[in-house]
Amino acid sequence: MGVARAIWTGSITFGLVSIPVGVYTATEDHTVHFHQFERGTSDRVRNQRVNERTGKEVDYADIVKGADVGDGEHVIVEPEELEAVAPGRSRSLEISGFVDLAEIDPIYFQRTYWLAPTEEQYGRPYALLRQAMADTGRAAVGTFVMRGKEYLAAIRADRDVLALETLHFADEVRDPGELDNVPARRRRRDKADRELDMATGLIESMSVPWRPHDYRDSYQERVQKLIKDKRAGRDVVTEPEPSEPTGMSDLLDALQRSVEEARSGRRGKKGTAKGTAKGKAPRKAAPVRSGSTDRAELDAASKAELMRLARKQGLPGRSTMNRDQLVDALAGPRRAAS
C-alpha cells in the first residue's frame, strides 16, 4: 500500500485554537468497472465532448459552464469567476458549534473522511479535541470549501482519529411526504394486534450485534465469478428470482413461519437469526426505568433503551460506547458511590 495522500489541507478552528489538518478518504470503491464496446466487435466506444452544432470535438480547456436560466437561455460562467465568488474558507474549517452526535439524523450523512495533523507538532491540540469530543459525545459542526464546493461537515471522534462527515444541507433532503402509497402510522389497538405483535417478535428474534465484517458485497463477487467463468468458457450459473410479494391474506401466516424459522436458527448464514456470536438466544429488549442503576435491569434493556437513558443522564462519551460499555457506565459510578 502506498502512503496516504491528503485530498484537502487546511485548519480546523474553534475559539482561538487552530489545528492544521489533512483530509483523507476513509473508504474505497471495489465495484467492477467496465469499458464499452460495440456488440460483435472488439472496438471500444468512447465518450467525446462534441460541439453539437459543428460535430467537432472540443478540447477540455475550451469548455466553460453555462447555467440554464429558462427559455433556452444560458449564462456563461468562467472558472475564475466561480473561484472569485467562492467562500473564503477554502483553507479553513471553522467550527460554529458542537451538537449531540446522536441528534444528527442519519439521512444527513453523506461521506466519511479521516482527519490527521499535517505535522507532528500539531498532535497535541488534535488529541485534545478528539478526547474532549469523545468524552462529551458531541460532534463539531462547520463548513469548508473543497474542490470548488462548499460542504457542511461534522467532525467526530472515532477511536484514535477524528472523522469528518460531509453532510447534506437541509434543503437537499427531500420531504418523504412527496412519496406515494405510504400508509399512515398504525396505532396499537386496545385488544391484542396479532400482526404487530408477530412483527415485533420477528424483529426481536432476528436481532444480532452489529458486526460490519459479517457483511460483504456478494453481488460484486458474483460479477467477478461471471467474468472468470466466461473467460474460462464455463457455464454461467444464474441466481434464482426474488420472492413474490406477500399478500395481505398471507401476512399473518408469513410472519408466524418467519418467527418460527428465526427462533429455530434455520435461516443459517443469511445472518438474520444467528443470535449472539456464541449461539445464545437473542436479547429481548425490555423497558428500563428512568434513572435506574440496577445491573439486572440494565442488562435486560436494549441498546436503544440504554442510549436513551444515557442521553437523559448526560453520560459523556455515550455515542462511541457499545452496549456493554453503556451498561457499565450507567451502573458503575452510582454503585461505587453507594
HELIX and SHEET records of a PDB file:
HELIX    1   1 TYR A   60  ASP A   62  5                                   3    
HELIX    2   2 PRO A   79  VAL A   85  1                                   7    
HELIX    3   3 LEU A  101  GLU A  103  5                                   3    
HELIX    4   4 PRO A  106  TYR A  108  5                                   3    
HELIX    5   5 GLU A  120  TYR A  122  5                                   3    
HELIX    6   6 GLY A  123  THR A  136  1                                  14    
HELIX    7   7 ALA A  170  GLU A  172  5                                   3    
HELIX    8   8 PRO A  176  GLU A  178  5                                   3    
HELIX    9   9 ARG A  194  SER A  205  1                                  12    
HELIX   10  10 PRO A  212  ASP A  214  5                                   3    
HELIX   11  11 SER A  218  ALA A  232  1                                  15    
HELIX   12  12 MET A  248  ASP A  250  5                                   3    
HELIX   13  13 LEU A  251  SER A  264  1                                  14    
HELIX   14  14 GLY A  268  LYS A  270  5                                   3    
HELIX   15  15 ARG A  295  ALA A  300  1                                   6    
HELIX   16  16 LYS A  303  GLN A  313  1                                  11    
HELIX   17  17 ARG A  318  THR A  320  5                                   3    
HELIX   18  18 ARG A  323  ALA A  337  1                                  15    
SHEET    1   A 8 TRP A   8  PHE A  14  0                                        
SHEET    2   A 8 VAL A  17  THR A  25 -1                                        
SHEET    3   A 8 PHE A 109  PRO A 117 -1                                        
SHEET    4   A 8 VAL A 161  LEU A 167 -1                                        
SHEET    5   A 8 LYS A 149  ASP A 158 -1                                        
SHEET    6   A 8 ARG A 138  MET A 146 -1                                        
SHEET    7   A 8 SER A  92  ASP A 100 -1                                        
SHEET    8   A 8 TRP A   8  PHE A  14  1                                        
SHEET    1   B 2 GLN A  36  PHE A  37  0                                        
SHEET    2   B 2 ARG A  44  VAL A  45 -1                                        
SHEET    1   C 2 LYS A  65  GLY A  70  0                                        
SHEET    2   C 2 GLU A  73  VAL A  77 -1                                        
END                                                                             
